[in-house]
Amino acid sequence: MGLKKLLKVIMAVIISAIISTIASFWLFEMDWLFLPFPLFAGLAMVFVQKEKSSCKFVDKLFIGSLLFGFFTLLLIDTKMYLLSADFPFWPFYNPKEYLIFSLVFCFVSFLGGLVGIVIKGFYSIARDYSRRQAAKKFK
């Protein structure tokens, strides 16, 4: 796995984490409505890759999901700490809770990436089929 290929995934993770941090008010104030953010992060990690087979997606998706989960929660906790003077900093105050939230974000973004792999696979099958039909039409 080359660093250039992983760099695109890391950039997608950073951008998705920043967007999730900006929208963190909605993440924790409205119950389970935070799920689209990690799902879209997983989709973004898949769609920035130029791979053709699904086995080449999974390793970068796994690394990107782990980075997304921990980095997003670190940014959200830092934002909460900076906005509130008496709020305890979560990663050092309660590491078990931080780990659980991070793993939830990791898991949901990984599932979003798997959905992205399926969507990309259907798209490539449909594209190949339409090209074959167009080639038959012109013969």
Secondary structure, 3 states (H helix, E strand, C coil): CCHHHHHHHHHHHHHHHHHHHHCHHHHHHCCCCCCHHHHHHHHHHHHCCCCCCCHHHHHHHHHHHHHHHHHHHHHHHHHHHHHCCCCCCHHHHCHHHHHHHHHHHHHHHHHHHHHHHHHHHHHHHHHHHHHHHHHHHHC
